[in-house]
Structures are given as C-alpha cells and as structure tokens.
Amino acid sequence: VKKIFYEKGQVRLQPANQKYQPIMLNPNQVKVQGRVIGVMRRYN
C-alpha cells in the first residue's frame, strides 16, 4: 500500500512500510485504480 503525493510536477508514491524507498514518477505514468478504505484482520 502506498500514499500518493503530488509535488514539484512529479508524483511521489510513499510506501506504508518504512523499509522501502519512495518512488518518484511523472504524472502521465500514474493511474490510480482504487483506494484503501479499511483493513480487516483476523486474530486467532
């Protein structure tokens, strides 16, 4: 899962996991296909 930020004519995809680096892209390379609205977890 990544958060999207628009800055300085580019798009930054920021991973939720801090172990990974952000990805910088041109706006024409990005297509948002959906968004996370919730998380369901099962604990046994």
N, C-alpha and C positions, 0 to 999 in steps of 0.2 A: 504494500500500500504506500502510495506517495502523495504528498501535498503538492499543489501546483501554485507557483508564484510567478507573476508577470513583472519583469524588471529590466530596465535598460534595453528594450527592444528584443529581449530574449525570454524564454520560459525556463524556469528552474523547477525540476522535479526533485523534491526533497523526500528521501526515504523516511519512513517512520522508525526504522532501525538505524541507530546512530553508528553502527559498524560500517555502513555503506556511505559512499560519497554521493553528493547531489549530481544530477545530470542536467547539463545546460543544452538547450535546443533552440532552433529558430522556430517562431510561432507556426510557420507553414509545415513543420514536421510533427506537430502535435494534434491529436484528435482525442478529445475527452469522450469516452464511451459510457461512462457511468460514474456514480459516486457512492461511497460507503455511507450508509445511514444508520448502521448498527452492527454490533458484534454479538453473536450468540456462542457461548462456551458451555461445554458440558463437563462437570466435575464429578467424578465417581469415587 
